Amino acid sequence: MYSPRIAVIGAGPAGLTLARLLQINQIPCTVYECEKDRHARTQGGCLDLHEGAAQQALRECGLFEQFMAVARTEGEVLKIYEPNGTLLLDEGSDIGERRPDSFKGRPEVDRSQLRNMLIDSLYPGSLKWNHKLKAVKTDPSGRTAKYDLHFEHHVETGFDLVIGADGAWSKVRQLITETRPFFSGITGVDVKLSDIDTLDPALSKRVGRGMCLTLGSNTSVLSQRNGDGCVRSYGFMRLPEDWHKTCGIDWSSPATAKKQFIEMYYDGFNDDAKNLILKADDDVVPRPMYMLPVGHRWGHRQGLSLIGDAAHLMTPFAGVGVNVAMEDALDFALKLKQWKREVWDKAESSAVSTLALIEPVRQYEEEMFVRAERYAKETMMYLDLFFHEKGGSAMCEHFAKAKEEEKKAAEMNGKDSPAVKPSAEEIVV
Ligand SMILES: Cc1cc2nc3c(=O)[nH]c(=O)nc-3n(C[C@H](O)[C@H](O)[C@H](O)COP(=O)(O)OP(=O)(O)OC[C@H]3O[C@@H](n4cnc5c(N)ncnc54)[C@H](O)[C@@H]3O)c2cc1C
């Protein structure tokens, strides 16, 4: 029976979800990951997985119960503060109450928990660590449509299908399109305040159980509680791409860097907002945010494709990146599964079957381009709301308007309008 040789590059949420889905559908594949092992670096903050897309992917993976056992539904709540400490929005325990209903049903999970769950679900030996891809090359003899993978230390040959799930700076993408990510206009620092409950219980209470945004005019502190007791904060604003090199901040001394950063950009912010950065651990990472063009697409190339950030890198401001990535994986796997059943399993020669790889991948790409463009537009809209000259009131006005439209639509459809309960604290706008 024909079985194409498939490589997935990158063991992030997209690559691991895809590999799991292919393997449980008897489509063998190997994942190649550049990191040395699963502990090579801390995985960063947490992610909210949405109903319908990412959660459906986990259901298909047979991992949904495992996910729900570690997911934090209470982490979905949102608070928005003005720089002077005025609370503009507090969902209290009423998740999604002040935002459109689409924000409900998005439990948070720590990245490392999600990643470990997916890694442990793969066939033993099918994830190869310490394989840093340098380039994908066509068969040098020119006689086959196969690809060779050039890793840092060796070459592996003869792949029928190479799927780039290798994130923002994808090497696989280089063979498919000349388009490269560009700077989004937003940069700043990424910090983590460990064990906040012990270090500063009052600050911990201020953050709450989920996301806590302090939004000034074009300048923000975006904080999020993680499952391990830390709060991760991003001090983001509109600045030039090379800001971290030209700003004069002494990055070699984290304590000095935090102090300089706050003094330079957070005039008018109260101590609580400042302390989320000043009291953070001594590890300050400048983080310029990049994106691919909204509506990015390419002409299909046989035997190659992209999923996740490699295909449609977005800034994180709509909180959809990992959700689109896992939806890509689900969709890709379903397309291959259908073609396996209908075409490959019946094929008499591998040449016919290799050509038959084109159609499911092309179908996946056409649907993914439309989906990714929709999410990329939403992301751009939220970027403008996070970094608005009116600060947090712009975001609150947006939510109030969207809520009102939802209510009207429900009334027009003859349904009961969603109950509007007063939140624990008064909305100011
Ligand atoms: C600061 C920040 C906050 C975010 N917050 C959210 C959020 O709240 N919600 C949300 O939905 N999304 C969020 N995102 C986006 C989300 O992290 C990504 O969309 C998601 O991780 C994409 O998954 P991926 O598997 O496509 O790529 P990645 O997670 O980037 O994984 C790519 C993998 O490929 C490996 N790799 C890279 N190059 C190579 C190579 N040459 N050879 C071999 N392996 C390679 C990497 O080591 C990595 O393991 C955030 C992003 C950032 C930067």
The ligand as an ORCA input file, in Angstrom:
! r2SCAN-3c Opt
* xyz 0 1
  C       4.143     37.467     23.077
  C       3.167     36.527     22.392
  C       1.941     36.254     23.012
  C       1.012     35.415     22.364
  N      -0.195     35.182     22.958
  C      -1.122     34.414     22.316
  C      -2.407     34.159     22.890
  O      -2.727     34.590     23.993
  N      -3.298     33.402     22.178
  C      -2.989     32.879     20.956
  O      -3.839     32.209     20.336
  N      -1.779     33.094     20.399
  C      -0.846     33.850     21.035
  N       0.360     34.056     20.462
  C       0.642     33.451     19.168
  C       0.989     31.965     19.317
  O       2.076     31.829     20.190
  C       1.346     31.401     17.957
  O       0.380     31.738     17.006
  C       1.476     29.872     18.020
  O       2.494     29.496     18.909
  C       1.769     29.330     16.625
  O       2.085     27.960     16.688
  P       3.043     27.308     15.599
  O       3.135     25.876     15.987
  O       2.570     27.671     14.247
  O       4.442     28.038     15.768
  P       5.441     28.063     17.012
  O       4.709     28.005     18.297
  O       6.344     29.219     16.772
  O       6.283     26.717     16.868
  C       7.268     26.568     15.877
  C       8.195     25.422     16.274
  O       9.135     25.222     15.198
  C      10.445     25.131     15.728
  N      11.384     25.617     14.692
  C      11.553     26.886     14.279
  N      12.497     26.930     13.314
  C      12.904     25.665     13.119
  C      13.887     25.066     12.259
  N      14.602     25.811     11.404
  N      14.073     23.727     12.314
  C      13.339     22.952     13.169
  N      12.423     23.471     14.014
  C      12.198     24.804     13.986
  C      10.408     26.011     16.982
  O      11.433     25.696     17.882
  C       9.013     25.717     17.517
  O       9.020     24.589     18.374
  C       1.317     34.859     21.096
  C       2.551     35.125     20.502
  C       3.465     35.948     21.138
  C       4.794     36.243     20.468
*
